[in-house]
């Protein structure tokens, strides 16, 4: 099966794409389209996080759950929306924490492509969703795939920082060799968490770690 994904990711995930579950996943998406379902993000953007942050350039992993399901929002990067789309509530809180942690001003745009281009891998555990139906593709095989992605990063890279926000993301810690990597955990930035995310200082901690390893910090 031809998967349009950046070449370094294509190489390390080649075996995964050949597994039966992945073929079944692709067939399910084709069936959804044949049935007239609208799927987000658009096909060319499903692997946007991979295409914007090559495997050997990943420094930081921020794990989301599944894509935004309203029109125009999802573009394949966790927590991010394209320019011109209203910043979602969870990202508003991420920006507030950034401002208090490292002093950045709150951006007008919710587009996080500039993070992705610096090595922040903005991965959703589930890579597609049906319009208007949150978590509608949570059982079609994406989590098997993205768990393999996280394991591959853990196994084949060193000194990465994984930012896991909320209980769903925190469960993925078991996939990571914490002798080689750093995992920072916090409450989810959603307003439903009633502000428990604030004060985690993950952004400054990330940059301090990167600098300690001789890597350039992220310009948040």
C-alpha positions as CSV (number, residue, x, y, z in Angstrom):
1,X,0.0,0.0,0.0
2,X,1.4,3.4,-0.9
3,X,1.4,5.7,2.1
4,X,2.5,9.3,1.6
5,X,4.7,9.9,4.5
6,X,8.1,11.6,4.9
7,X,10.9,9.2,3.9
8,X,12.7,8.8,7.3
9,X,9.4,7.8,8.9
10,X,8.6,5.6,5.9
11,X,11.8,3.7,6.5
12,X,11.4,3.1,10.3
13,X,7.6,2.3,10.0
14,X,7.8,0.2,6.8
15,X,7.0,-3.1,8.6
16,X,4.0,-1.5,10.4
17,X,2.4,-0.4,7.1
18,X,2.6,-4.0,5.9
19,X,0.7,-5.5,8.8
20,X,-2.9,-6.7,8.4
21,X,-4.4,-4.2,10.8
22,X,-3.1,-1.3,8.8
23,X,-4.6,-2.6,5.6
24,X,-7.9,-3.0,7.4
25,X,-7.6,0.5,8.8
26,X,-7.1,1.9,5.3
27,X,-10.0,-0.1,3.9
28,X,-12.2,1.2,6.7
29,X,-11.4,4.8,5.7
30,X,-12.2,4.0,2.1
31,X,-15.6,2.6,3.2
32,X,-16.3,5.7,5.2
33,X,-15.7,7.8,2.1
34,X,-17.8,5.6,-0.1
35,X,-20.6,5.9,2.5
36,X,-20.4,9.7,2.2
37,X,-18.8,10.4,5.5
38,X,-16.7,13.5,5.9
39,X,-13.3,12.6,7.5
40,X,-10.9,15.0,9.2
41,X,-8.2,15.9,8.6
42,X,-8.3,15.8,4.8
43,X,-6.4,12.9,3.3
44,X,-3.1,14.7,2.4
45,X,-2.9,16.0,6.0
46,X,-3.4,12.7,7.9
47,X,0.4,12.3,8.3
48,X,1.1,16.0,8.5
49,X,2.9,15.6,11.9
50,X,5.2,13.1,10.4
51,X,5.8,15.1,7.2
52,X,6.6,18.3,9.1
53,X,8.9,16.7,11.7
54,X,11.2,14.0,10.2
55,X,12.1,11.0,12.4
56,X,15.7,12.1,13.0
57,X,14.7,15.7,13.8
58,X,12.2,14.9,16.6
59,X,13.3,16.5,19.9
60,X,9.9,16.7,21.8
61,X,6.7,14.7,21.5
62,X,3.4,16.3,22.5
63,X,0.6,13.7,22.4
64,X,-3.0,14.5,21.8
65,X,-6.0,12.1,21.6
66,X,-7.8,12.6,18.3
67,X,-8.3,15.3,15.7
68,X,-10.7,18.2,16.1
69,X,-14.0,17.2,14.4
70,X,-15.5,20.6,13.3
71,X,-14.9,21.9,9.8
72,X,-11.6,23.5,9.1
73,X,-9.9,22.8,12.4
74,X,-7.9,19.6,12.0
75,X,-4.7,19.7,10.0
76,X,-2.8,16.7,11.3
77,X,-1.0,18.3,14.2
78,X,-2.1,17.7,17.8
79,X,-3.7,20.8,19.5
80,X,-3.1,22.9,16.4
81,X,-5.5,24.6,14.0
82,X,-4.8,26.4,10.7
83,X,-4.4,30.1,10.5
84,X,-7.7,32.0,10.5
85,X,-9.4,29.4,12.7
86,X,-10.4,30.3,16.3
87,X,-7.9,29.0,18.8
88,X,-9.5,26.1,20.6
89,X,-10.0,26.2,24.5
90,X,-7.2,23.7,25.3
91,X,-4.7,25.6,23.2
92,X,-5.8,28.9,24.8
93,X,-4.7,27.3,28.1
94,X,-1.5,26.0,26.6
95,X,-0.7,29.6,25.5
96,X,-1.5,30.9,29.0
97,X,0.9,28.4,30.6
98,X,3.5,29.4,28.0
99,X,3.1,33.0,28.9
100,X,3.5,32.5,32.6
101,X,6.3,29.9,32.2
102,X,8.6,31.5,29.6
103,X,7.1,35.0,29.1
104,X,5.9,34.6,25.5
105,X,3.0,36.8,24.4
106,X,-0.2,34.9,23.5
107,X,-0.3,34.4,19.6
108,X,-3.2,35.4,17.5
109,X,-3.0,32.2,15.6
110,X,-3.5,28.6,16.8
111,X,-1.2,27.2,14.1
112,X,1.7,25.3,15.7
113,X,3.5,24.5,12.5
114,X,6.5,26.6,13.7
115,X,6.8,24.2,16.6
116,X,6.7,21.2,14.3
117,X,9.5,22.6,12.1
118,X,11.7,22.9,15.2
119,X,11.4,19.3,16.2
120,X,8.2,19.2,18.2
121,X,6.3,16.1,17.0
122,X,2.6,17.0,17.4
123,X,1.2,13.5,17.4
124,X,-2.4,12.5,17.9
125,X,-3.0,8.9,19.2
126,X,-5.9,8.6,16.7
127,X,-5.2,10.2,13.3
128,X,-8.7,10.6,11.8
129,X,-12.2,11.4,12.9
130,X,-15.7,11.6,11.4
131,X,-17.1,15.1,11.1
132,X,-19.0,16.0,14.3
133,X,-18.3,12.7,16.1
134,X,-15.5,12.9,18.6
135,X,-13.5,9.6,19.0
136,X,-15.5,8.0,16.1
137,X,-12.3,6.4,14.8
138,X,-10.8,5.4,18.1
139,X,-11.3,1.7,17.5
140,X,-10.1,1.2,13.9
141,X,-6.4,0.6,14.6
142,X,-4.8,4.0,14.8
143,X,-3.8,3.4,18.4
144,X,-1.9,0.3,17.5
145,X,-0.1,2.3,14.9
146,X,0.7,5.3,17.0
147,X,1.8,3.1,19.9
148,X,4.3,1.5,17.5
149,X,5.4,5.1,16.5
150,X,6.1,5.9,20.2
151,X,7.9,2.7,20.8
152,X,10.0,3.3,17.7
153,X,11.0,6.7,18.9
154,X,11.9,5.3,22.3
155,X,13.9,2.4,20.9
156,X,15.8,4.2,18.1
157,X,16.3,7.7,19.4
158,X,17.9,9.1,22.6
159,X,17.2,12.1,24.9
160,X,13.7,12.8,23.7
161,X,11.2,14.7,25.8
162,X,7.6,13.4,25.9
163,X,4.9,15.8,27.2
164,X,1.9,13.8,28.3
165,X,-1.1,15.8,29.4
166,X,-4.1,14.1,30.8
167,X,-4.8,10.5,31.9
168,X,-5.2,9.3,28.3
169,X,-1.7,10.4,27.3
170,X,-0.1,9.4,30.6
171,X,-1.0,5.8,30.0
172,X,1.5,5.8,27.1
173,X,4.4,6.2,29.5
174,X,4.7,2.4,29.6
175,X,5.8,2.5,25.9
176,X,8.9,4.6,26.7
177,X,12.4,3.6,28.0
178,X,12.7,6.3,30.7
179,X,16.4,5.5,31.2
180,X,16.9,7.1,27.8
181,X,14.2,9.7,27.6
182,X,12.4,12.2,29.8
183,X,8.6,12.0,30.4
184,X,6.9,15.1,31.8
185,X,3.3,14.6,32.9
186,X,0.5,17.1,33.8
187,X,-3.2,17.4,33.8
188,X,-4.9,18.0,30.4
189,X,-5.0,21.7,29.3
190,X,-8.7,21.4,28.7
191,X,-10.9,23.8,30.7
192,X,-12.6,20.7,32.0
193,X,-9.5,20.1,34.1
194,X,-10.3,23.3,36.0
195,X,-6.9,24.8,35.7
196,X,-4.9,21.8,37.0
197,X,-2.6,22.1,33.9
198,X,-1.4,25.6,35.0
199,X,2.0,25.7,36.7
200,X,3.4,22.6,35.1
201,X,6.3,24.6,33.6
202,X,6.8,22.0,30.9
203,X,8.0,24.5,28.3
204,X,10.9,25.9,30.3
205,X,11.8,22.4,31.6
206,X,11.9,21.1,28.0
207,X,14.3,23.9,26.9
208,X,16.5,23.4,30.0
209,X,16.8,19.7,29.1
210,X,17.5,20.4,25.4
211,X,20.3,22.9,26.3
212,X,21.8,20.4,28.8
213,X,22.1,17.9,25.9
214,X,23.7,20.5,23.5
215,X,20.5,20.9,21.5
216,X,18.9,24.2,20.5
217,X,15.9,25.1,22.6
218,X,12.4,25.5,21.1
219,X,11.3,29.0,20.2
220,X,7.8,28.6,21.6
